[in-house]
Amino acid sequence: MIRLRALRSAGTQARRGGRRFSRIVAGSTVALGLLVLAGWSLHGPLRSGLAPAQPPMVALTAIGILLLGLALWLGLPGMARPRASRSFAALAGMVGLGGLLEGVLPSPWRLDALAQDLLFGPLPPDAGMAGATAAGILAIALGLLLQNARRPWLCHASRLAALAGLLIALVGLLGYAYHLTAVRQDGPFSRMALSTALALAALALGTLLSRPWQFGALAVAGGGGAVLRRLLPVVLLAPAGLGWLQLRAVQAGWLAPEMATAALVAILSLSLAALTLRSAQVVGGRSRAQRRMNALLEQRVAARGAELAQVQEALVQAQKMEAVGQLTAGLAHDFNNLLTGIIGGLELLRGRMAQGRTDGLERYLGTAEEAARRAAVLTHRLLAFSRRQALDPRPTDANRLVQGMVELIARTSGPGIALETALAAGLRPALCDPHLLENAILNLCINARDAMPSGGRLTIGTANQEIDAREARTWSLPPGDYVLVWVADTGTGMAPDVATRAFDPFFTTKPAGEGTGLGLSMIYGFARQSGGQARIQSRPGEGTRVSLCLPSYHGQAEGEAPRPERGAMPRAPGGETVLVVDDEAAVRMVVAEVLQDLGYVALEAADAEAGLEVLRAGARVDLLVTDIGLPGGLDGRQLAAAARRLRPALRVLFITGYAETAVGEDGRPQPELNVLAKPFTMTALAARIQGLAAAA
């Protein structure tokens, strides 16, 4: 980081130095032009060159240099006079163009003589604007005119024009430095004053450095810019200095011309080799520094990533605790209400029985039973949300299931809601628990009804859904064939923030006491545990559509299983014996009493060891009914395995209140287990036992 700041600082200093140099050049050339014009006006010594043997700077050249200096000054960043700068540059370009036209127009027509005669009198003999001077003024004027162009190629043309002006000025300066008579006595440079060559060289450099970011790598903040800024002055000045020394040595007779040329070539070769080596060393050093800096940055990024991971973990933990708090509060509220109904109904029943009164007993029993049933529904919803309820997946015809529910949904929805179905032809069977799918559809329809208080249209639809690799990311499901069951309404809809939280447990927009907030979370848990997904599409004022995407079954759907009538509990086929193993004495007592009333012989055991002792004793046992979660060394599944080693034909029915023990690691039920989830009705228990007896 320190190295980066140093490099940026070097680039910034280079840009500032370039602008400072340009400002000094602009001021100096403006002053030079004014001094030359003042000298011609006063017939003072400034009308000549810097030495008597040199040609003087004529008035037209001084005007051109004055205009270029003003254009450069007003065009510097921060001056905010771009129009004035372009105007002065255009005037200077006209001066240079006029000087060049002298070689094309008839000889009597000379712009420099006309300007000199108009301002200060006749032009001295052998004086005038050199062709090279005119070309240099025109090139620098074009560079100033185009330096702020928006198109990149015009900016490139600006730099090339300024470089051309610099080249012209350097040739004139070398002619003076090396006393090249071929340059000074004939040709386009013959009348160029030394002051003119210096002024044009300074103006060309000032034009280039006024926008250093447009001139290669001079203002680059990295190592390349630093190397260029260090070596460029040496590369430009060393050959000129060495050439001057060579000429002086030859003229003084110290060296023969051939020897001087050989020495110059050798010195230049060694100098270039030394510069190349130095450049390689600088670049190599900066590369090592860059690698060290990259390693340091990687370490800091890794440390920062670890800090962010800790912060994220803490945030996730806080969110979990918040969810647990909401869950606990909701459970406490709902179960307290339900337990109040159960306890109150039982206390009233006990009081009436103590008084010998029988009136109202049925009502009190009904109140307690209804509260207990609602508590069972609540626990099933919680297990569905956590994807730990015991499922009974079967190939299910969703179309037939929906058609069987239409009358019930129509009565539930009321006359103000038009019920429609959009059932797909050729629908594949869905592999899911049909009773839970029916419950999910009913819950969705009730939610849709509540979202349409003024009436509307409720639509239940089905479709075959093929999910490819691209859609799999959207649904968060593996590619394959699925069945889509959806419920849509034309109700109030949901805001985006509400739709994103709709599947959260205990989240509800209904008033207090009118909803638990578990309906949609239960539906979501059922879909995910079934190997599918649930999605919500909703907009305020445009209604809501909830889609269940369930895995399809390639085969025929099963027919609807008959449901046992309430109270019609089947009797024992012929004195069969059932061993009931459960650590809860109340559960053992109730199950045993019901079995005995149905004609079964009921044996009880409090844990797995006691149950195995009964089996080892040789008593007749036709069916083992055991809880999965048992205290001690063996659980219900281990008990069943040990019992089948003793009696291979023994039938087993598992009863459990914590359904996680009845499902696999992927959250799906284990098909080899016959499981009855607590709480259950005695009718359901009797029907399951009779089914196992018939299967035997």
C-alpha positions in Angstrom: 0.0 0.0 0.0 2.9 2.4 0.8 4.4 1.5 -2.5 1.2 2.2 -4.3 0.8 5.6 -2.6 4.4 6.4 -3.6 3.8 5.5 -7.2 0.6 7.6 -7.3 2.4 10.5 -5.7 5.2 10.2 -8.4 2.6 10.3 -11.1 0.8 13.3 -9.6 4.1 15.1 -9.2 4.9 14.4 -12.8 1.6 15.9 -13.9 2.0 18.9 -11.7 5.6 19.4 -12.9 4.5 19.2 -16.6 1.8 21.9 -16.1 4.3 24.0 -14.1 6.8 23.8 -17.0 4.1 24.7 -19.5 3.1 27.7 -17.5 6.7 28.9 -17.3 7.1 28.4 -21.1 3.9 30.3 -21.8 4.9 33.2 -19.7 8.5 33.3 -21.1 7.5 33.1 -24.7 4.8 35.9 -24.2 7.5 38.0 -22.6 10.0 37.2 -25.4 7.5 38.1 -28.1 6.7 41.4 -26.4 10.4 42.2 -25.9 11.3 41.5 -29.5 8.4 43.7 -30.7 9.4 46.4 -28.2 13.0 46.2 -29.6 11.9 46.6 -33.1 9.7 49.5 -32.1 12.5 51.3 -30.2 15.2 50.2 -32.7 17.0 48.8 -29.7 19.4 45.8 -29.5 16.6 43.2 -29.2 15.8 43.6 -32.9 18.8 41.4 -33.6 19.6 37.8 -32.5 21.4 36.7 -29.4 24.7 37.3 -31.2 25.7 39.7 -34.0 26.4 36.9 -36.5 22.9 35.5 -36.1 19.8 36.5 -38.0 17.3 38.5 -36.0 13.7 37.4 -35.0 11.4 39.4 -37.3 8.2 41.0 -36.1 6.0 38.4 -37.8 7.8 35.6 -35.9 7.6 37.5 -32.6 3.8 37.9 -33.2 3.4 34.1 -33.9 5.4 33.2 -30.8 3.4 35.7 -28.7 0.1 34.2 -30.0 1.3 30.7 -29.2 2.4 31.7 -25.7 -1.0 33.2 -25.0 -2.8 30.1 -26.5 -0.7 27.8 -24.3 -1.3 29.9 -21.1 -5.1 30.1 -21.6 -5.4 26.4 -22.5 -3.7 25.1 -19.3 -5.9 23.0 -17.0 -7.5 25.3 -14.4 -7.5 28.5 -16.6 -11.0 27.7 -18.0 -10.4 29.8 -21.2 -10.6 27.1 -23.9 -12.3 29.3 -26.5 -9.7 32.1 -26.1 -6.9 29.6 -26.3 -8.3 28.2 -29.6 -8.7 31.7 -31.0 -5.1 32.6 -30.3 -3.9 29.3 -31.6 -5.9 29.8 -34.8 -4.3 33.2 -35.3 -0.9 31.8 -34.8 -1.7 29.1 -37.3 -2.6 31.8 -39.8 0.7 33.5 -39.2 2.6 30.2 -39.9 0.4 29.4 -42.9 1.1 32.8 -44.3 4.9 32.3 -43.9 4.7 29.0 -45.7 2.7 30.6 -48.6 5.7 32.9 -49.4 7.3 30.0 -51.2 4.2 29.5 -53.3 3.0 33.0 -54.0 4.8 35.4 -56.4 8.1 36.7 -54.9 6.9 40.4 -54.5 4.3 39.2 -52.0 5.8 38.5 -48.6 3.8 38.5 -45.4 6.7 39.0 -43.1 7.9 42.1 -45.1 4.4 43.4 -45.2 4.0 43.1 -41.4 7.5 44.5 -40.7 6.9 47.5 -43.0 3.5 48.1 -41.6 4.6 48.1 -37.9 8.2 49.1 -37.7 9.6 50.1 -41.1 11.4 48.2 -43.9 12.7 44.7 -43.3 16.5 44.6 -43.1 18.4 42.8 -45.9 18.7 39.0 -45.6 16.1 39.0 -42.8 12.7 37.4 -42.8 10.7 34.5 -41.5 12.4 31.2 -42.3 10.3 28.5 -43.9 11.2 26.2 -41.0 10.0 28.8 -38.5 6.6 29.1 -40.3 6.2 25.3 -40.4 7.1 25.1 -36.7 4.6 27.8 -35.7 1.9 26.1 -37.8 2.6 22.6 -36.3 2.5 23.9 -32.7 -0.7 25.9 -33.4 -2.3 22.7 -34.7 -1.2 20.9 -31.6 -2.8 23.5 -29.4 -6.0 23.6 -31.4 -6.6 19.8 -31.3 -5.3 19.0 -27.8 -8.8 19.1 -26.2 -10.6 17.3 -29.0 -13.1 14.6 -28.0 -12.2 12.1 -30.6 -9.1 10.1 -29.8 -7.6 10.3 -33.3 -7.7 14.1 -33.1 -5.8 13.9 -29.8 -3.2 11.7 -31.5 -2.9 14.3 -34.4 -2.4 17.0 -31.7 0.6 15.1 -30.2 2.1 14.4 -33.6 1.8 18.1 -34.7 3.5 19.2 -31.4 6.3 16.6 -32.0 6.7 17.9 -35.5 7.2 21.4 -34.2 9.7 20.1 -31.6 11.7 18.2 -34.3 11.9 21.4 -36.5 13.1 23.4 -33.5 15.7 20.8 -32.5 17.1 20.7 -36.1 17.6 24.5 -35.9 19.2 24.2 -32.5 21.6 21.5 -33.6 22.6 23.7 -36.5 23.7 26.4 -34.1 25.2 23.9 -31.6 27.3 22.0 -34.2 28.0 25.1 -36.5 26.4 23.2 -39.4 26.8 25.6 -42.3 24.6 23.4 -44.5 21.8 24.2 -42.1 22.4 27.8 -41.3 23.5 29.2 -44.7 21.0 27.6 -47.1 17.5 26.1 -47.0 14.5 26.6 -44.8 16.5 27.1 -41.6 18.8 29.8 -43.0 17.0 32.7 -41.5 15.9 31.0 -38.2 17.2 32.9 -35.2 18.6 31.0 -32.3 16.0 32.7 -30.0 13.3 31.5 -32.4 14.6 27.9 -32.3 14.7 28.0 -28.5 11.2 29.5 -28.2 9.7 27.0 -30.6 11.3 24.1 -28.8 10.0 25.4 -25.5 6.5 25.9 -26.9 6.4 22.4 -28.4 7.5 20.8 -25.1 5.1 23.0 -23.2 2.3 21.9 -25.5 3.1 18.2 -24.9 3.5 18.5 -21.2 0.4 20.6 -20.6 -1.5 17.4 -21.0 1.0 14.8 -19.7 -1.7 12.1 -19.5 -2.2 12.4 -23.2 1.6 11.9 -23.9 2.4 8.3 -23.4 3.6 7.1 -20.0 5.0 10.4 -18.7 2.2 10.7 -16.1 1.7 7.0 -15.4 1.8 6.3 -11.7 3.4 2.9 -12.1 7.0 1.7 -12.5 7.0 2.2 -16.3 6.2 5.9 -15.9 8.9 6.3 -13.2 11.5 4.6 -15.5 10.5 6.8 -18.4 10.7 10.0 -16.5 14.2 9.1 -15.3 15.7 7.8 -18.6 14.0 10.0 -21.1 16.1 13.2 -20.4 19.3 11.0 -20.6 18.2 9.4 -23.9 17.4 12.9 -25.4 20.4 14.8 -24.2 23.3 12.3 -24.2 23.5 11.8 -28.0 23.4 15.5 -28.6 26.1 16.2 -26.0 28.3 13.4 -27.3 27.9 14.6 -30.9 28.9 18.1 -29.9 32.0 16.7 -28.1 32.9 14.7 -31.2 32.7 17.7 -33.5 34.8 19.8 -31.1 37.4 17.1 -30.9 37.6 16.8 -34.7 37.7 20.6 -35.2 40.5 20.9 -32.6 42.5 18.1 -34.2 42.4 15.9 -31.1 41.0 13.0 -33.0 40.7 11.9 -36.7 37.2 11.9 -38.0 37.0 8.1 -38.3 38.4 7.6 -34.8 35.9 10.2 -33.4 33.0 8.4 -35.2 34.1 5.0 -33.8 34.5 6.5 -30.3 31.0 8.1 -30.5 29.5 4.7 -31.6 31.2 2.9 -28.8 30.2 5.3 -26.2 26.6 5.4 -27.4 26.5 1.5 -27.5 27.8 1.3 -23.9 25.5 4.0 -22.8 22.5 2.2 -24.3 23.6 -1.1 -22.8 23.9 0.5 -19.4 20.5 2.2 -19.7 18.9 -1.2 -20.8 20.5 -2.9 -17.8 19.4 -0.3 -15.4 15.9 -0.4 -16.8 15.8 -4.2 -16.4 17.0 -3.8 -12.8 14.4 -1.2 -12.0 11.6 -3.2 -13.6 12.8 -6.4 -11.8 12.9 -4.5 -8.5 9.4 -3.2 -9.0 8.2 -6.7 -10.0 9.5 -8.1 -6.7 7.9 -5.2 -4.8 4.7 -5.9 -6.7 4.8 -9.6 -5.7 5.5 -8.7 -2.1 2.6 -6.2 -2.2 0.3 -8.8 -3.8 1.2 -11.3 -1.1 0.5 -8.7 1.6 -2.8 -7.9 0.0 -3.7 -11.6 -0.2 -2.9 -12.0 3.5 -5.1 -9.0 4.3 -7.9 -10.2 2.1 -7.7 -13.6 3.8 -7.8 -12.0 7.2 -10.7 -9.8 6.2 -12.5 -12.8 4.8 -12.1 -14.6 8.1 -13.5 -11.6 10.0 -16.4 -11.4 7.6 -17.1 -15.1 8.1 -17.1 -14.7 11.8 -19.5 -11.7 11.5 -21.7 -13.7 9.2 -21.8 -16.7 11.5 -22.7 -14.4 14.4 -25.5 -12.8 12.3 -26.8 -16.3 11.3 -26.8 -17.3 14.9 -28.7 -14.1 15.9 -31.2 -14.8 13.2 -31.6 -18.4 14.5 -32.2 -17.2 18.0 -34.7 -14.7 16.7 -36.5 -17.5 14.8 -36.4 -19.7 17.9 -37.9 -16.8 20.0 -40.7 -16.3 17.5 -41.3 -20.1 17.4 -41.4 -20.4 21.2 -43.7 -17.4 21.6 -46.1 -18.7 19.0 -46.1 -22.3 20.4 -46.6 -21.0 24.0 -49.6 -18.9 22.9 -51.3 -21.6 20.9 -50.7 -24.5 23.2 -51.7 -22.5 26.3 -55.1 -21.8 24.6 -55.5 -25.5 23.6 -54.4 -26.8 27.0 -56.9 -24.4 28.6 -59.7 -26.0 26.6 -58.5 -29.5 27.5 -57.9 -28.9 31.2 -61.1 -26.9 31.6 -63.2 -29.6 29.9 -61.7 -32.4 32.0 -62.2 -30.4 35.2 -65.8 -29.7 34.4 -66.2 -33.4 33.6 -64.7 -34.5 36.9 -66.8 -32.0 38.8 -70.1 -33.2 37.2 -69.1 -36.8 37.9 -68.4 -36.0 41.5 -71.8 -34.4 41.8 -73.4 -37.4 40.2 -74.7 -35.3 37.3 -74.6 -36.6 33.8 -76.0 -33.6 31.9 -73.5 -31.8 29.8 -70.9 -34.5 29.9 -70.9 -35.0 26.1 -70.3 -31.3 25.6 -67.3 -31.2 28.0 -65.9 -34.3 26.3 -66.3 -32.7 22.9 -64.6 -29.5 24.0 -61.5 -31.4 25.3 -61.4 -33.7 22.3 -61.6 -30.8 19.9 -58.8 -28.9 21.7 -56.7 -32.1 21.7 -57.3 -32.6 18.0 -56.3 -29.0 17.2 -53.1 -29.5 19.3 -52.3 -32.6 17.2 -52.8 -30.6 14.0 -50.4 -27.9 15.4 -47.7 -30.5 16.1 -48.1 -32.0 12.6 -47.8 -28.5 11.1 -44.6 -27.9 13.1 -43.2 -31.3 11.9 -44.2 -30.4 8.3 -42.3 -27.1 8.6 -39.2 -28.9 9.9 -39.6 -31.5 7.2 -39.7 -34.3 9.8 -43.2 -35.5 9.6 -43.8 -39.2 8.7 -45.0 -39.2 5.1 -46.8 -42.0 3.2 -45.8 -41.2 -0.4 -47.9 -42.9 -3.1 -48.5 -42.5 -6.8 -51.3 -39.9 -6.7 -53.6 -38.7 -9.4 -53.7 -34.9 -8.6 -56.5 -34.3 -11.1 -58.8 -36.9 -9.4 -57.8 -35.6 -6.0 -58.7 -32.0 -7.0 -62.0 -33.1 -8.5 -62.9 -34.9 -5.3 -62.3 -31.7 -3.4 -64.3 -29.2 -5.6 -67.6 -29.5 -3.7 -65.9 -29.1 -0.3 -63.9 -26.1 -1.5 -66.9 -24.5 -3.1 -68.8 -24.7 0.2 -65.8 -23.4 2.2 -65.2 -20.5 -0.2 -68.8 -19.1 -0.2 -71.1 -17.9 -2.9 -69.1 -14.7 -3.6 -66.1 -16.6 -5.1 -66.2 -18.3 -8.5 -64.3 -21.6 -8.3 -62.6 -22.8 -11.5 -60.3 -25.7 -12.3 -57.6 -25.9 -15.0 -56.6 -29.6 -15.0 -54.0 -30.7 -17.5 -54.9 -33.6 -19.8 -52.4 -36.5 -19.6 -51.2 -35.5 -16.2 -48.5 -37.8 -14.8 -49.0 -39.2 -11.2 -47.3 -37.3 -8.4 -45.3 -39.2 -5.9 -46.5 -37.7 -2.6 -48.7 -38.3 0.5 -52.2 -37.8 -1.0 -53.7 -36.8 2.4 -51.1 -34.1 3.0 -51.5 -32.9 -0.6 -55.2 -32.6 0.0 -54.6 -30.7 3.2 -52.2 -28.4 1.4 -54.6 -27.6 -1.4 -57.4 -26.9 1.2 -55.2 -24.6 3.2 -54.2 -22.7 0.0 -57.8 -22.3 -1.0 -58.7 -21.0 2.5 -55.9 -18.4 2.3 -57.1 -17.4 -1.2 -60.7 -17.0 0.1 -59.4 -14.8 2.9 -57.5 -12.7 0.4 -60.7 -12.0 -1.5 -63.1 -10.4 1.1 -65.2 -8.8 -1.7 -65.3 -11.9 -3.9 -63.3 -12.9 -6.9 -62.1 -15.9 -8.8 -60.3 -19.0 -7.3 -58.5 -21.3 -9.7 -57.0 -24.7 -9.0 -54.7 -26.0 -11.8 -52.3 -28.9 -12.6 -49.6 -29.3 -15.2 -46.7 -31.5 -16.2 -43.5 -29.7 -15.4 -40.2 -30.6 -17.1 -37.3 -28.9 -15.4 -34.0 -28.7 -17.3 -30.6 -27.7 -16.1 -31.3 -24.0 -16.5 -34.7 -24.1 -14.7 -33.3 -26.3 -12.0 -31.3 -23.4 -10.6 -34.6 -21.3 -10.4 -36.5 -24.1 -8.7 -33.6 -25.3 -6.5 -34.4 -28.8 -7.7 -32.5 -31.5 -9.7 -33.5 -31.7 -13.4 -36.3 -34.1 -14.2 -40.1 -34.6 -14.6 -42.4 -33.1 -12.0 -46.1 -32.4 -11.5 -47.3 -28.9 -10.8 -50.3 -28.2 -8.6 -51.2 -24.5 -8.2 -53.8 -22.3 -6.6 -54.4 -18.8 -7.9 -56.7 -16.0 -6.7 -57.6 -12.5 -7.8 -57.3 -11.0 -4.3 -55.3 -8.3 -2.7 -51.9 -9.8 -3.4 -48.7 -9.4 -1.4 -46.0 -6.8 -1.3 -42.5 -8.2 -2.2 -41.3 -8.1 1.4 -44.4 -10.0 2.5 -44.1 -12.6 -0.2 -40.5 -13.4 0.7 -41.5 -14.1 4.3 -44.8 -15.9 3.6 -43.2 -19.4 4.2 -41.7 -18.3 7.6 -43.2 -20.0 10.6 -45.7 -17.9 12.6 -45.5 -15.1 10.0 -49.0 -13.9 9.3 -50.7 -10.7 8.2 -54.0 -11.6 9.7 -55.2 -9.9 12.9 -54.3 -11.5 16.3 -56.3 -14.6 17.0 -57.2 -15.3 13.4 -54.2 -17.2 12.2 -51.2 -19.1 13.5 -48.9 -18.4 10.6 -48.1 -22.1 10.2 -50.3 -22.9 7.1 -47.9 -21.9 4.4 -44.8 -23.0 6.3 -46.5 -26.4 6.7 -47.1 -26.5 2.9 -43.5 -25.6 2.2 -42.2 -28.3 4.5 -44.5 -30.9 2.9 -43.3 -30.0 -0.6 -39.6 -30.0 0.3 -39.9 -33.3 2.3 -41.6 -34.8 -0.7 -38.6 -33.9 -2.9 -40.3 -30.9 -4.5 -40.5 -27.2 -4.0 -43.1 -24.4 -3.3 -43.1 -21.0 -4.9 -45.2 -17.8 -4.5 -45.9 -15.3 -7.3 -47.8 -12.2 -6.1 -48.3 -8.5 -6.8 -50.3 -6.1 -4.8 -53.7 -5.7 -6.3 -53.2 -8.5 -8.9 -53.7 -11.6 -6.8 -51.4 -14.5 -5.7 -50.4 -17.8 -7.2 -48.8 -20.6 -5.0 -47.3 -23.5 -6.9 -46.3 -26.9 -5.6 -43.8 -28.7 -7.7 -43.8 -32.4 -6.8 -41.8 -35.3 -8.2 -43.7 -37.4 -10.8 -44.2 -41.1 -10.8 -43.7 -43.1 -14.0 -46.5 -45.5 -13.7 -50.2 -45.8 -12.8 -51.6 -43.9 -9.9 -53.2 -45.8 -7.0 -56.9 -45.8 -6.4 -58.2 -43.9 -3.4 -57.9 -45.9 -0.2 -61.2 -46.2 1.8 -61.2 -44.2 5.0 -62.5 -45.9 8.2 -65.6 -44.4 9.6 -65.4 -42.6 12.9 -66.1 -45.0 15.7 -66.2 -48.1 13.5 -63.2 -49.8 15.0 -62.5 -53.4 13.7 -62.5 -56.2 16.1 -59.7 -58.8 16.7 -59.8 -61.7 14.2 -59.2 -64.3 16.9 -57.6 -63.7 20.2 -54.3 -62.3 18.9 -51.7 -61.0 21.4 -50.2 -57.6 21.0 -47.0 -56.5 23.0 -47.1 -52.8 23.7 -43.7 -51.2 24.5 -43.7 -47.5 25.5 -41.9 -45.6 28.2 -45.0 -43.4 28.8 -47.4 -45.2 31.2 -50.4 -43.2 30.0 -49.8 -44.3 26.4 -49.4 -47.9 27.3 -52.5 -47.9 29.4 -54.7 -46.3 26.7 -53.4 -48.5 23.9 -53.7 -51.7 26.0 -57.3 -50.8 27.2 -58.4 -50.1 23.6 -56.8 -53.4 22.4 -58.5 -55.3 25.1 -61.9 -53.7 24.3 -61.4 -54.9 20.7 -60.7 -58.5 21.7 -56.9 -58.5 21.7 -54.7 -59.8 24.5 -52.5 -56.8 25.5 -49.1 -57.2 27.1 -47.2 -54.2 28.4 -43.5 -53.3 28.7 -41.8 -50.0 29.7 -38.6 -50.4 27.7 -36.8 -52.6 25.2 -35.2 -55.0 27.8 -38.6 -55.7 29.4 -40.1 -56.3 26.0 -37.3 -58.8 25.1 -37.9 -60.6 28.4 -41.5 -61.2 27.4 -40.5 -62.6 24.1 -37.8 -64.8 25.6 -40.3 -66.1 28.2 -42.1 -67.8 25.3 -45.4 -66.0 25.5 -47.5 -65.8 22.4 -47.0 -62.4 20.6 -48.5 -61.9 17.2 -47.7 -58.1 16.9 -45.2 -55.8 18.5 -46.4 -52.2 18.9 -43.4 -50.1 20.1 -42.3 -46.5 20.4 -39.1 -45.7 18.5 -37.6 -43.5 21.1 -37.1 -45.7 24.2 -34.8 -45.1 27.2 -32.0 -47.4 28.0 -29.5 -49.1 25.7 -31.9 -50.1 22.9 -34.4 -47.9 20.9 -37.5 -49.2 19.1 -35.8 -50.2 15.9 -33.1 -52.1 17.7 -35.8 -53.8 19.8 -37.6 -54.8 16.6 -34.4 -56.2 15.1 -33.7 -58.2 18.2 -37.3 -59.4 18.4 -37.2 -60.6 14.8 -34.1 -62.6 15.4 -36.1 -64.4 18.1 -39.3 -64.6 16.1 -38.7 -63.9 12.3 -42.4 -63.7 11.4 -43.2 -61.1 14.1 -45.1 -58.1 12.7 -44.0 -54.7 14.0 -45.9 -51.4 14.2 -43.9 -48.3 15.3 -45.6 -45.5 17.1 -43.7 -42.2 17.7 -44.2 -38.6 18.6 -40.9 -37.4 17.2 -41.0 -38.3 13.6 -37.4 -37.6 12.9 -36.6 -41.1 14.1 -38.9 -42.5 11.4 -37.2 -40.8 8.4 -33.9 -41.1 6.7 -31.1 -38.5 6.5 -32.6 -36.9 3.4 -35.8 -36.2 5.3 -37.9 -38.9 3.5 -39.7 -41.8 5.2 -38.1 -45.2 5.3 -40.5 -47.4 3.4 -39.6 -50.6 5.3 -41.0 -49.1 8.6 -44.7 -49.3 9.5 -45.1 -46.0 11.4 -48.1 -44.4 13.1 -47.4 -40.9 14.2 -48.6 -39.6 17.6 -51.1 -38.4 18.4 -53.4 -40.9 16.7 -57.0 -41.9 17.2 -57.9 -45.3 18.5 -59.8 -45.9 15.3 -56.6 -45.3 13.2 -54.7 -47.6 15.6 -57.2 -50.4 15.2 -57.3 -50.1 11.4 -53.5 -50.2 11.2 -53.4 -53.3 13.4 -56.1 -55.0 11.4 -54.2 -54.2 8.2 -51.0 -55.8 9.5 -53.0 -58.8 10.6 -54.6 -59.1 7.1 -51.2 -58.7 5.4 -49.9 -61.6 7.4 
